[in-house]
Amino acid sequence: ALQTTNDDATIGFKEWHNPHHSSCSYCTIGRIQNGNATGDDILNDLESENKTLPWVLRFLGWLVCWFSLAMIFAPIAIAPTIVPFIGDFLGELVSTLICALTCVIA
């Protein structure tokens, strides 16, 4: 947003139109920022935020997917524990394999 003042000393804001996209009449930017900043500074800030947020959301989505797949296949890891003597070993082995497999799938 671009800060404006009227004759009666009231302060307001109006939309700032991006001069780099003159063919796009609806491409406006409405952002309020403390201090002095040029339009290019604000555009650079917005572009850097737009690069960071998608990667954070992708990582969180992958983490949720991996966790949910691990929980879906968790009963398979418990089933081998009923085998006498080597059940705990088989359960841990299957659990490790499920963890690795769901990591690759996610």
C-alpha positions as CSV (number, residue, x, y, z in Angstrom):
1,A,0.0,0.0,0.0
2,L,1.1,3.5,-0.6
3,Q,0.7,6.0,2.2
4,T,-1.1,9.2,1.2
5,T,-2.0,12.4,2.9
6,N,-4.9,14.7,2.2
7,D,-5.2,18.5,2.4
8,D,-6.8,18.2,5.8
9,A,-3.7,16.2,7.1
10,T,-5.5,12.8,7.3
11,I,-3.4,9.9,6.5
12,G,-4.6,7.0,4.4
13,F,-3.5,4.1,2.2
14,K,-4.1,3.3,-1.4
15,E,-3.2,0.3,-3.5
16,W,0.1,0.4,-5.2
17,H,0.1,-0.8,-8.9
18,N,3.2,-2.7,-10.0
19,P,4.9,-0.9,-12.8
20,H,6.7,-4.0,-13.9
21,H,3.4,-5.6,-14.9
22,S,1.7,-2.8,-16.7
23,S,-0.3,-5.2,-18.9
24,C,-2.0,-6.6,-15.7
25,S,-4.6,-4.1,-14.5
26,Y,-5.7,-6.2,-11.5
27,C,-2.1,-6.8,-10.2
28,T,-2.1,-4.7,-7.1
29,I,-0.1,-5.1,-4.0
30,G,-1.5,-4.2,-0.6
31,R,1.2,-4.5,2.0
32,I,1.9,-2.2,5.0
33,Q,5.5,-2.1,6.2
34,N,7.2,0.0,8.9
35,G,9.8,2.6,7.8
36,N,10.7,3.7,4.3
37,A,10.9,1.2,1.5
38,T,10.8,1.4,-2.2
39,G,8.4,-0.6,-4.3
40,D,11.4,-2.8,-5.4
41,D,12.4,-3.5,-1.8
42,I,8.9,-4.6,-1.0
43,L,8.7,-6.8,-4.1
44,N,12.0,-8.4,-3.2
45,D,10.7,-9.1,0.3
46,L,7.5,-10.7,-1.1
47,E,9.4,-12.8,-3.6
48,S,11.7,-14.2,-0.8
49,E,8.7,-15.0,1.4
50,N,7.1,-16.7,-1.6
51,K,10.2,-18.9,-2.0
52,T,10.5,-19.9,1.6
53,L,6.9,-20.7,2.6
54,P,6.2,-23.4,-0.1
55,W,9.3,-25.3,0.9
56,V,8.3,-25.2,4.6
57,L,4.8,-26.4,3.7
58,R,6.2,-29.2,1.4
59,F,8.4,-30.4,4.2
60,L,5.6,-30.4,6.7
61,G,3.3,-32.2,4.3
62,W,6.0,-34.9,3.7
63,L,6.5,-35.3,7.4
64,V,2.7,-35.7,8.0
65,C,2.5,-38.2,5.1
66,W,5.4,-40.2,6.5
67,F,4.0,-40.2,10.0
68,S,0.5,-41.3,8.8
69,L,1.9,-44.1,6.6
70,A,4.0,-45.3,9.5
71,M,0.9,-45.4,11.8
72,I,-1.1,-47.3,9.1
73,F,1.6,-50.0,8.8
74,A,2.4,-50.1,12.6
75,P,0.2,-53.2,13.3
76,I,2.3,-55.2,10.8
77,A,5.4,-54.6,13.0
78,I,3.6,-55.9,16.1
79,A,2.4,-59.1,14.6
80,P,5.9,-60.9,14.6
81,T,6.2,-60.4,18.4
82,I,4.0,-63.4,19.0
83,V,6.7,-65.7,17.7
84,P,8.6,-67.3,20.6
85,F,12.3,-66.4,21.3
86,I,12.9,-64.3,18.1
87,G,9.6,-62.3,18.1
88,D,11.0,-59.2,19.6
89,F,13.9,-59.3,17.1
90,L,11.5,-59.8,14.1
91,G,9.2,-57.0,15.4
92,E,12.1,-54.6,15.5
93,L,13.4,-55.7,12.1
94,V,9.9,-55.3,10.5
95,S,9.5,-51.9,12.3
96,T,12.8,-50.7,10.8
97,L,11.9,-51.9,7.4
98,I,8.4,-50.2,7.6
99,C,10.1,-46.9,8.7
100,A,12.5,-47.0,5.8
101,L,9.8,-48.0,3.3
102,T,7.3,-45.4,4.3
103,C,10.1,-42.7,4.2
104,V,10.7,-43.6,0.6
105,I,7.0,-43.7,-0.3
106,A,6.2,-40.4,1.4
